[in-house]
Amino acid sequence: MKFTATQIAGILEGEVEGNPQTAVHKLAKIEDGEKGSLTFLANPKYTSYIYSTKASITIVNKDFIPEQEISTTLIKVEDAYKSFSKLLEYYNQVKNNKVGIENPSFVSKSASYGEGFYLGAFSYLGENVELGNNVKVYPNAYIGDNVTIGDDVLIFAGAKIYSESIIGNGCVIHSGAIIGADGFGFTPNEKGEYSKVPQTGNVILEDNVDVGAGTTIDRATLGSTVLRKGVKLDNQIQIAHNVEIGEHTAIAAQTGIAGSTKIGRNCLIGGQVGIVGHITIGDRVRIQAQSGIGRNVKDDEVLQGSPALNYGDYNKSYVHFKNLPRIVNRISEIEKKIDSEDRK
């Protein structure tokens, strides 16, 4: 796909400075720009590159004034970073605008789908599946019986959505993600053997939820595992049965959340965090990477460590952790001095 400076400026409501017919067909970092590529300059640290870049078009802020000769065509906008992000979003929409059903694939007679539907080869739609408009399902995806999916949803290759799941509008589910697997429910008997507890609930993703590659969200034992609108999950995260995650909370990779824990809205949770089951985490909580959370957390707390401490207390304590060998040596010297004096 090729776009001219005029077309791009129209999308971004920007002004062209240079040749309006300059065309691009790919994206690049400003330091790696080459002919036919589009880049942007937002961070002043990279200003020097605009004089050497070979990119055909560069998006800049309106207040940018070149101090040397440049070869790149400029598109001037209010905010170069936001405009470039908008352009990336537009590019993805164009790139992902596939339609039709590829063969071989299986679509149940009772399944229904709206306008602009795409189903990649070797995919499966089960009984009573309901899909909205502009849903894109890429190859090797599985959508089980009685699943409901809203409008403008992207389901990438190899994702699996188990029966009864409900997916809202604007959701993105990346490759290898599994929505609705059984929760980890077993009960021991007197012989020390385990019997499976049936997992009869489902998973609900509200609008604009993103689920990263390889992430698993388990169905509830009873009721629903719920991710509220705007939740963003990184890759390789485990969400256990009956967990509830509040609006616009973001969670980084390799975090695990045990069953029936409730997490508030607008929380930020770092990578490799472990959270025990049956606790409540408040709103706007910040949890640093590799922390272990074993208690209820109040609104606005910032935590670090395992078990996690208040972030400020952790940093104060860490100063002492680093100095422990020196402190131990000092104590040993003091003890030796006391013993020596006692012998006199």
N, C-alpha and C positions, 0 to 999 in steps of 0.2 A: 504494500500500500504506500502510495506517495501522497504527500501533502505539500502545498505551497505555503510560503510565508503569509500570503493573503488569507488563505483558508485557516491557518493556525491562529492568526491575529483575530479573525472573526469568532473563532471558538472562545478565545481568551479575552475578547474585548480589548485588545491591545493595539499598538501603533507600530507599523513597520518602518524601520530605518535602514535603508539599503534596497536591494533588489526584491520587489514583491513577488516575483515569479520564481525565486529560489525554491527548489524542491528538496524534501528530505524523505527518507524511507526507513530510518532507524534512529535509536536513541543512544546517547553516549555521555560519559562523564566529561566535563569540560577539558580536563587534562589529556583525555584520550580521544577527543573529537577528531573526526576525519570527514572527508567530503561525503555529502549525502546524509550526515547525521544531524540530529537536533540535540542541543544541550541547554543548560541554564546556569546563571550566575546569581547566587543569593548570599553566599558567605563572603565577606570582604577578603578573607584569607586567600581566596582563589582568584582574586582580581587579576593577578599577573598572567594567568592562563588565557584570559580573553584576547590578549595580544599575540598569542602563539597558537591558539587552537585552530584546527583545520575544520572544525564543525561548520556546516553550511549556515545554520541558523542558531542563534543564542537568545534565550529569553532573559531579560534583565529588568531591574526596577526602573521606573520612569525617571528617577533622579540620577541615573547613571550617565556620566559624561566621559567618553574616552579621552585619555591623555596622550595616546599614541594612535598611529594608524592601525586599523583592524580590517580583516578580510571577511569576517563573518557578518551575515545580515542579522540585525537586531530586531527583536520584538519587545517593545517596552510596555510593561504592565505595572499595576499597583503593587503586587507582591509576587516576585518571581518564583519563590518556593511554592506558594499555594497554586499559582497558575500551572507550574510544571506538574504538580500532583493532580490537578484537574485534567490536564492533558493525558497523564498516565491512565486515569480512570476512563477517559473517553476512548483511549487506545484499546484498553481491555474490553470495553463494551463492543467495539467494532470487531476485535479479534475473536471474541466469544459469541458472536452473533450467528451461530450455526442454527439451521432448522432442518426438520425432517427426521425420519426414523431409519437408521442404518440396519442392514442385515449382515449376519444373523443377530437377532435379538428377540426377546419374548415380551409381549404385551398382553396381559390378561384381557379377556373380553369385557370384564366389568370395570377395567381401569378407565379413567378419563383424564384428559389434559386440555389446557387452553391453547391460545394462539402463540405462535413463535416457539413451539416445543421442539427440542432436539434430544434424541436418544441415540447414544453411541453404540457401536457394535458390541455384541456379547453382553448386553445389559438385560436386566430382568425387572418387569413391573408386575407385582402380585395382584391378587384379587382386591377389588374395591379401592384401589389406589386413586387418590384425587390430586391432580397437579394443576396449579394455576397457570397464568400466562407467563410466557418468556422463561420457562424453566429449562435449564440446560443440564442434561445428564450425560456424562462422558463415558467412554467404553468401560466395560467390565464392572459397572456399578450394579448394586442389588438394592431394590426397594421392595420390602415385604408387604404382606397383606394389610389392608386397612390403614395405610399410611396417608396422611394428609400433608400436602406441601403447598405453600402460598405462591405469590407472584415473584418473578425476578430472582429465582434461586439458582445457584450454581452448585452442582454436585460433580466433583472431579473424579477421574478414573479410579476405579477400585474401591470407592467408598461403599459402605454397607449400612443400610438403614433398616433396622428390624421392624417387625409388625407393630402396629398401633402408634408409632411415633407421629408427632405433630411438629411440623417445621413451618415457621412463620415466613413473612415476606422478606426479601432481600438477604437471605442467609447464604453463607458460603461454607461448603463442607469439602475439605481438601482430601486428596488421595489417601487411602488407607484408613481414614477415620471410620469408627464403628459407633453407630448411634442405636442404643436400645439393647445391647447385650445383657444377659442376665446379671443381676447383682450377685455379690459374693455372699450367698446365703446358705449356710449349712448348720445343722445342729448335731452335736455328738450324742451317741447313745452310751449305755452302760459298758459296751464292749470297746469303747474308744473309736468306733467307726462313725462316719458322718453321713447323715441323710440330707438330701437337698431340700431347701425350702423353696417352693414354687415362687417365681418372680412374676407376678400377674399385673404389675403396673406398666407404665410407659415412660417415654421421654418427651418433654415439651421444650422446643426452642422457640422463643418469641422472636419478634422481628429483628433483622439486622445482626444476627449472631454469626460470628465467624468461628469455625472449628478447624484447627490446624491438622496437618498430616499426621496420621498415626495416633491420633487422640481417641480415647474410648470414653463414652458416656453411658453408664449402665442404667437400665430400666429400674423403676421402683419395685420394691416388694409388693406394696399396696400404694395406690395413688400415683404420683408422678415425680420424676426427677425433672427439675425446672431450671432453665437458664433464661433469665429475664432479658428484655430487649437491650441490644447493644453490647452484650457480653462478647469479649474477644479472648479466644483460647489459642495459645501457641501450639507447637507440635508436641506429640508424645506426652500428653497429660491424661491422668486417670481421674475420672469423676465417678464416684461410687453411687450406689442406689439411694434414692430419696434425698440427695443433696439438692439444695436450692442456692442459686447464685444471683445476686441482685443486679439491677440495671447498670450497664456501662462499667462493670468490673473487668479488669484485664489480668490474665494469668500467663506467666512465662513457662517455658518448656520444662518437662519432666517433673512437674508438680503433681502430687497425689493427694486427693481429698477423700477421706473415709466417709462411710455411710451416715446419712441423716444430719450432716452438718449444714448449717445455714450461714451463708456469707452475704454481707450487705452490699449496698450499691457504691459505685465509684471507688472500689478498692483496687490497689495495685499489688500483685503478688509475684515475687521474683521466681527465678528458676530453681528447681530441685527443692521446693518447699514441701514439707510433709505436714498434713493437718489431720488430727485424729477425728474420730466420728462423734456425733451427738453433741457438738458444741455450737455456739453462736458467735459469729464474728460480725462486728458492727459495720457501720458505713464509713467510707473514706479511710479505711485502714491501710497502712503500708507495711508490707512484710518483705524483708530483705532476703536475697537468695540463700538457699541452703538452711533456712530456719526450720525449726520443729515447733509446731503449735499444738499444745496439749491442754489448753484452757480456753474459757470464753474470753473474747477480746472486745473491749469497749470501742465506741466510735472514736475515730481520729487517732488511735494508737499507732505508733511506729515501732516495729519489733525487729530484732535480729538475734541470732544464736539458736542453739539447740540444747536444752529447751530455750525457747525464745525469751529474751529480756526486753525491757524498754530500750529503744535504740540509743538514747543518751546514756543510760546506765551501762549498756553493753560497751560503748566506746570508752567510757571511763575505766571500766573493768579491764578492757583489752590492753590498756597501758600497763596494768599490773601483770597481765598474763605474759606479755613480752619480757617483762623484767623479772619473772619468777626465778630463773637460774641465778641471777645476780643477788636477788633478795635472799635466796636459800644460802648462798655462799656467805653473805653478810651475817645471817643468823648463826651459821656454823662457826664463823670466826668469833662472834660474841660469846657463844657457848664455850668455845675453847678458852677464851680469855677469862670467863667466870670460873671455869674448872681450875685453871692455873692459879687464880687468886685464892680459891678455896683451899688449895693444897699448901699454901704458904702459911 
